[in-house]
């Protein structure tokens, strides 16, 4: 992705899409993942949601810092809030 399509985030492997329209099915999957994260679901459930979104996702070792999941959920909520405000 180039800088016109995606912006960096604090995590080197996570990008934030710019001006992208997400198909309804993909948006629903994303929203389900965010809801699961916000509701404190366990890692296994979050990984299952990720696997539905990213077909080539391969679960790895649990993150060393639990805040990674919290920060990702907070960032995703900001995206949804911004989309709703637009």
Backbone bond lengths (Angstrom), bond angles and torsions (degrees), N, CA, C in turn:
res aa  C-N    CA-C-N  psi(-1)  N-CA   C-N-CA  omega(-1)  CA-C   N-CA-C  phi
1 X - - - 1.450 - - 1.518 109.53 -
2 X 1.313 116.63 142.35 1.452 118.51 175.74 1.524 109.52 -99.56
3 X 1.327 116.24 177.57 1.470 120.34 -174.38 1.526 112.89 -67.17
4 X 1.336 117.98 -17.01 1.460 119.90 176.64 1.513 111.94 -79.30
5 X 1.334 117.00 -23.12 1.453 121.38 -177.38 1.518 113.61 -98.70
6 X 1.335 117.15 -28.83 1.461 119.95 -174.57 1.520 110.85 -148.74
7 X 1.315 114.55 146.31 1.464 121.55 177.32 1.524 109.08 -110.81
8 X 1.309 117.29 148.71 1.463 119.71 178.55 1.527 111.52 -69.49
9 X 1.309 115.64 159.61 1.469 122.79 172.76 1.521 106.60 -124.44
10 X 1.324 118.16 175.83 1.466 119.38 178.12 1.528 113.47 -59.34
11 X 1.329 117.69 -23.64 1.465 120.88 179.72 1.528 108.65 -94.60
12 X 1.335 117.72 129.07 1.467 119.88 -175.25 1.526 115.20 -63.87
13 X 1.327 118.77 -20.00 1.462 121.15 -178.40 1.524 113.42 -102.64
14 X 1.340 117.03 5.01 1.463 120.91 -179.15 1.522 108.58 -119.01
15 X 1.329 115.70 127.34 1.452 121.91 177.58 1.526 109.33 -115.30
16 X 1.309 116.11 157.83 1.465 122.32 177.36 1.524 107.62 -112.44
17 X 1.330 116.95 118.79 1.465 121.34 -178.50 1.517 110.50 -67.30
18 X 1.324 115.36 144.17 1.463 122.15 176.16 1.526 109.13 -110.36
19 X 1.306 116.09 136.70 1.461 121.93 173.92 1.518 113.42 48.75
20 X 1.298 116.16 39.18 1.460 119.71 -179.91 1.524 109.59 -105.31
21 X 1.316 115.05 137.81 1.454 119.75 174.16 1.520 107.35 -99.76
22 X 1.305 114.90 122.38 1.452 120.73 -178.03 1.522 109.12 -91.85
23 X 1.333 117.98 130.05 1.467 119.50 176.05 1.536 109.98 -56.28
24 X 1.315 116.44 150.90 1.466 121.36 -175.35 1.529 112.24 -55.75
25 X 1.321 117.22 -41.70 1.467 119.96 -179.14 1.530 110.90 -64.54
26 X 1.323 116.53 -42.27 1.467 120.52 179.25 1.528 110.43 -66.99
27 X 1.325 116.86 -38.42 1.465 120.50 178.44 1.525 110.42 -63.18
28 X 1.325 116.93 -39.95 1.472 120.52 178.85 1.524 110.67 -64.53
29 X 1.340 117.29 -42.48 1.465 120.60 177.89 1.524 110.69 -62.79
30 X 1.343 116.40 -43.50 1.463 120.85 177.73 1.524 110.82 -60.81
31 X 1.314 116.59 -45.12 1.464 120.18 -179.21 1.523 111.77 -63.48
32 X 1.330 116.76 -37.97 1.468 119.86 177.36 1.521 111.26 -63.63
33 X 1.336 116.64 -40.40 1.471 120.66 176.94 1.518 110.51 -62.08
34 X 1.315 116.74 -45.97 1.468 120.80 -178.67 1.523 110.39 -62.51
35 X 1.322 117.14 -45.66 1.466 120.59 179.12 1.525 110.84 -59.70
36 X 1.327 116.49 -42.14 1.466 120.29 179.19 1.524 110.59 -62.57
37 X 1.328 117.03 -42.64 1.468 120.81 179.96 1.522 111.00 -66.11
38 X 1.324 116.68 -44.80 1.466 120.90 -179.05 1.523 110.77 -64.57
39 X 1.333 116.73 -33.82 1.464 120.68 -179.30 1.519 112.94 -84.41
40 X 1.340 116.34 6.77 1.462 120.20 173.78 1.516 115.02 73.78
41 X 1.330 116.69 27.11 1.466 119.28 177.99 1.519 110.22 -62.07
42 X 1.317 116.45 156.93 1.466 119.92 -176.28 1.531 111.11 -73.88
43 X 1.325 114.14 167.22 1.468 121.01 -176.95 1.516 112.47 -57.52
44 X 1.315 117.54 -38.40 1.467 120.86 -178.26 1.528 110.73 -61.68
45 X 1.330 116.54 -42.33 1.462 119.17 179.76 1.525 110.88 -68.66
46 X 1.332 116.93 -40.52 1.462 119.73 178.69 1.531 110.57 -62.97
47 X 1.312 116.81 -41.02 1.465 120.28 177.94 1.534 110.98 -64.92
48 X 1.323 117.44 -35.75 1.469 120.83 177.43 1.530 109.95 -63.71
49 X 1.336 116.90 -41.33 1.470 120.82 176.58 1.523 110.33 -63.42
50 X 1.321 117.10 -43.58 1.466 120.68 178.47 1.520 111.31 -60.61
51 X 1.314 116.75 -39.76 1.463 120.69 -179.31 1.528 111.47 -63.97
52 X 1.334 117.56 -31.64 1.464 120.74 176.78 1.524 111.43 -70.86
53 X 1.323 115.92 -34.19 1.466 121.13 -177.94 1.527 111.02 -79.26
54 X 1.308 116.20 -49.15 1.465 121.89 -177.21 1.524 108.19 -111.32
55 X 1.315 115.28 98.22 1.463 120.80 -173.87 1.530 112.72 -56.61
56 X 1.330 117.44 -29.60 1.459 120.37 -179.08 1.524 113.05 -94.45
57 X 1.340 117.39 9.16 1.470 121.56 179.12 1.524 110.20 -63.48
58 X 1.306 115.89 131.82 1.454 122.62 176.90 1.518 108.55 -119.68
59 X 1.325 118.61 111.65 1.460 119.84 -179.96 1.524 110.67 -57.29
60 X 1.303 114.99 138.12 1.457 120.54 178.85 1.513 110.10 -114.88
61 X 1.275 114.94 -156.50 1.458 121.93 177.97 1.523 107.95 -71.90
62 X 1.322 116.56 145.95 1.459 121.00 178.58 1.522 109.85 -56.22
63 X 1.333 117.76 142.75 1.458 119.99 -179.19 1.524 111.41 -60.53
64 X 1.313 114.72 146.60 1.463 119.71 179.05 1.519 111.25 -71.29
65 X 1.327 115.41 -26.87 1.456 120.05 -176.99 1.520 109.73 -117.68
66 X 1.334 118.32 110.52 1.468 120.53 -178.87 1.519 113.14 -58.61
67 X 1.323 118.16 -21.78 1.459 120.24 -179.20 1.520 112.58 -66.60
68 X 1.320 117.73 -17.84 1.463 120.34 178.38 1.522 109.72 -57.18
69 X 1.324 118.21 -46.69 1.463 121.72 -179.94 1.519 109.90 -66.38
70 X 1.317 118.21 -43.40 1.458 121.11 179.64 1.519 111.00 -62.36
71 X 1.331 117.41 -43.36 1.460 120.53 179.65 1.519 111.41 -65.99
72 X 1.320 117.54 -38.64 1.463 121.03 178.32 1.525 110.27 -64.33
73 X 1.321 117.08 -42.22 1.468 120.27 179.01 1.522 110.46 -65.28
74 X 1.323 117.40 -41.69 1.463 120.93 179.14 1.523 110.75 -63.60
75 X 1.325 117.61 -41.66 1.459 121.46 178.65 1.522 110.61 -64.47
76 X 1.324 117.20 -41.75 1.461 121.00 179.45 1.520 110.67 -64.93
77 X 1.312 117.66 -38.56 1.466 120.58 177.30 1.520 111.16 -63.68
78 X 1.339 117.04 -37.08 1.469 119.91 176.92 1.519 110.41 -62.63
79 X 1.332 117.19 -38.41 1.466 121.17 178.79 1.519 109.80 -64.79
80 X 1.313 117.62 -46.53 1.468 120.95 -179.94 1.523 110.63 -62.84
81 X 1.328 116.98 -42.18 1.468 120.64 178.73 1.524 110.43 -62.21
82 X 1.327 117.03 -42.75 1.461 120.81 179.17 1.520 110.92 -64.72
83 X 1.337 116.88 -39.88 1.474 120.22 178.91 1.522 110.24 -64.76
84 X 1.319 116.79 -39.70 1.468 120.30 -179.01 1.529 110.91 -67.80
85 X 1.328 116.77 -33.12 1.464 121.39 -178.45 1.521 111.44 -76.21
86 X 1.327 116.59 -22.33 1.481 120.20 -176.46 1.509 112.40 -76.20
